[in-house]
Amino acid sequence: MAGSRLEKFGTVFTRVRDLMRSGVIKSSDKPIWYDVFSAFPPKKEPLYVKPQSRSYIKKEETVLNIYYREDEIRAKFYEVYGTGPRVFDLSKSNFFSTCERFVEKYKELKCSGKLDEAALFEETGKALLAEGIVLRRRGGPMVSPEPRDPVLELKLTDMLAEQQSVSSVESQELEEHAAQKQTSLY
């Protein structure tokens, strides 16, 4: 018919004018404003101009970083102790990670005001250890409340060397015993 009905293609006036020229709209059915618009056209043609998108220019997002006081404690915790041996269990709504427990205990000890900032971190680790939460420093041995069994400290190579020396002593004793039996028989 008259093409697209979107206002992007021509103005309402040009579309009505073209419909009247083609005979789709009779001159008796023309809109009231048509004569006024044709007598006094606007100084600037009201055309739809598509806004140019500058996709090649990336705007820098100015999202402010939000820092809490606890973030410093968490950062130091993860630096010293790492993520820990346990996996975060997000399926439980009441799950508290070791780090969160550390932060809570840190804040509790800080509110008591008995310790200075330097010793507060270490004392928090000791307090959690007293509660049964074992913390392991990065790259260091695991800190546990009770001493380990010395048998667990033995290495396989040490055990094999010890077993070989015992077996060689036993074989020498057996040879001596067999030699004594043979001499006693004669």
C-alpha positions as CSV (number, residue, x, y, z in Angstrom):
1,M,0.0,0.0,0.0
2,A,1.9,3.1,1.2
3,G,5.0,1.3,2.4
4,S,6.1,1.0,6.0
5,R,3.9,2.5,8.7
6,L,6.9,3.2,10.8
7,E,7.7,6.9,11.3
8,K,11.2,6.3,10.2
9,F,10.3,6.4,6.5
10,G,9.0,9.9,5.7
11,T,6.7,12.0,7.8
12,V,3.0,11.6,8.4
13,F,2.4,14.5,6.0
14,T,4.3,12.9,3.1
15,R,2.6,9.6,3.6
16,V,-0.9,11.2,3.6
17,R,0.1,13.3,0.6
18,D,1.3,10.2,-1.3
19,L,-1.9,8.3,-0.4
20,M,-4.0,11.2,-1.7
21,R,-2.0,11.3,-5.0
22,S,-2.4,7.6,-5.5
23,G,-6.2,7.8,-4.9
24,V,-6.3,5.7,-1.7
25,I,-7.5,8.7,0.3
26,K,-10.1,10.9,-1.4
27,S,-9.7,14.7,-1.1
28,S,-13.0,14.8,0.9
29,D,-11.6,12.3,3.5
30,K,-8.3,14.2,4.0
31,P,-7.3,15.0,7.6
32,I,-8.2,18.4,9.1
33,W,-4.6,19.4,9.7
34,Y,-3.5,18.6,6.1
35,D,-4.4,22.1,4.7
36,V,-2.8,23.9,7.6
37,F,0.4,21.9,7.4
38,S,0.7,22.4,3.6
39,A,0.0,26.2,4.1
40,F,2.5,26.6,6.9
41,P,5.2,23.9,6.7
42,P,7.7,23.6,9.5
43,K,11.1,25.4,9.0
44,K,12.9,22.1,9.7
45,E,11.7,18.9,8.1
46,P,10.7,16.5,10.9
47,L,12.6,13.5,9.8
48,Y,13.5,10.5,11.9
49,V,17.3,10.3,12.3
50,K,18.7,7.0,13.6
51,P,21.0,7.7,16.5
52,Q,24.6,6.7,15.7
53,S,25.9,4.1,18.0
54,R,29.5,4.1,18.7
55,S,30.1,0.5,19.4
56,Y,33.9,0.9,18.7
57,I,34.3,3.2,21.7
58,K,34.1,1.4,25.0
59,K,33.0,3.5,27.9
60,E,34.8,2.9,31.1
61,E,32.5,1.8,33.8
62,T,33.0,3.7,36.9
63,V,31.9,1.2,39.5
64,L,33.3,2.1,42.8
65,N,35.1,-0.6,44.8
66,I,33.3,-1.3,48.1
67,Y,35.7,-2.3,50.9
68,Y,34.7,-3.4,54.4
69,R,36.9,-3.6,57.4
70,E,36.4,-7.3,57.4
71,D,37.9,-7.5,53.9
72,E,41.3,-6.6,55.2
73,I,41.0,-9.4,57.8
74,R,39.9,-11.9,55.1
75,A,42.7,-10.9,52.8
76,K,45.3,-11.5,55.5
77,F,43.6,-14.8,56.5
78,Y,43.7,-16.1,53.0
79,E,47.3,-14.9,52.6
80,V,48.4,-16.7,55.8
81,Y,46.2,-19.8,55.8
82,G,45.0,-20.2,52.2
83,T,41.5,-21.5,51.5
84,G,41.7,-24.3,54.0
85,P,41.1,-28.0,53.7
86,R,37.3,-27.8,53.6
87,V,35.2,-27.0,50.6
88,F,32.5,-24.4,50.9
89,D,29.2,-26.2,51.3
90,L,26.8,-23.6,49.8
91,S,23.8,-26.0,49.9
92,K,23.4,-25.4,53.7
93,S,22.0,-22.0,54.5
94,N,23.7,-21.9,57.9
95,F,27.2,-22.8,56.7
96,F,30.1,-20.6,57.9
97,S,33.5,-21.0,56.3
98,T,36.6,-21.1,58.4
99,C,37.4,-17.6,57.2
100,E,34.0,-16.3,58.4
101,R,34.5,-17.9,61.8
102,F,38.0,-16.3,62.0
103,V,36.6,-12.9,61.2
104,E,33.8,-13.2,63.8
105,K,36.4,-14.3,66.5
106,Y,38.7,-11.5,65.4
107,K,36.0,-8.9,65.8
108,E,35.0,-10.4,69.2
109,L,38.6,-10.3,70.5
110,K,39.0,-6.7,69.1
111,C,35.9,-5.6,71.0
112,S,37.3,-6.9,74.2
113,G,40.2,-4.4,73.7
114,K,42.7,-6.5,75.6
115,L,45.1,-7.1,72.6
116,D,46.9,-4.8,70.3
117,E,46.6,-5.0,66.5
118,A,49.8,-7.0,66.0
119,A,49.0,-9.8,68.4
120,L,45.3,-9.9,67.6
121,F,45.7,-12.0,64.5
122,E,47.8,-14.7,66.2
123,E,45.5,-14.8,69.2
124,T,42.5,-15.3,67.0
125,G,44.2,-18.3,65.4
126,K,45.0,-19.7,68.9
127,A,41.4,-19.1,70.1
128,L,40.0,-21.0,67.1
129,L,42.4,-23.8,67.8
130,A,41.1,-24.0,71.3
131,E,37.6,-24.3,69.9
132,G,38.7,-27.2,67.8
133,I,39.1,-25.5,64.4
134,V,42.4,-26.5,62.9
135,L,44.2,-23.8,60.8
136,R,47.1,-24.7,58.5
137,R,49.5,-22.1,57.4
138,R,50.5,-22.0,53.8
139,G,53.5,-24.1,53.1
140,G,53.9,-25.0,56.7
141,P,53.0,-28.1,58.8
142,M,49.5,-28.6,60.0
143,V,48.8,-27.2,63.4
144,S,46.9,-29.6,65.5
145,P,45.9,-29.6,69.2
146,E,47.4,-33.1,70.0
147,P,50.8,-34.5,69.0
148,R,51.0,-37.0,66.2
149,D,52.1,-40.6,66.5
150,P,55.8,-40.9,65.8
151,V,55.1,-44.0,63.6
152,L,53.4,-41.7,61.1
153,E,56.6,-39.6,60.8
154,L,58.6,-42.6,59.5
155,K,59.5,-42.6,55.9
156,L,59.2,-45.7,53.7
157,T,62.9,-45.7,52.9
158,D,63.9,-45.6,56.5
159,M,61.5,-48.5,57.3
160,L,63.0,-50.6,54.4
161,A,66.6,-49.9,55.5
162,E,65.7,-50.9,59.1
163,Q,64.0,-54.0,57.9
164,Q,67.0,-55.0,55.8
165,S,69.4,-54.5,58.6
166,V,67.2,-56.6,60.9
167,S,66.9,-59.4,58.3
168,S,70.7,-59.4,57.7
169,V,71.4,-59.7,61.5
170,E,68.8,-62.6,61.7
171,S,70.4,-64.4,58.8
172,Q,73.9,-64.1,60.4
173,E,72.5,-65.5,63.6
174,L,70.8,-68.4,61.7
175,E,74.1,-69.2,60.0
176,E,76.0,-69.2,63.3
177,H,73.4,-71.4,64.9
178,A,73.6,-73.9,61.9
179,A,77.4,-73.9,62.2
180,Q,77.2,-74.7,65.9
181,K,74.8,-77.6,65.2
182,Q,77.1,-79.1,62.7
183,T,80.1,-78.9,64.9
184,S,78.2,-80.5,67.8
185,L,77.2,-83.4,65.6
186,Y,80.8,-84.4,64.8
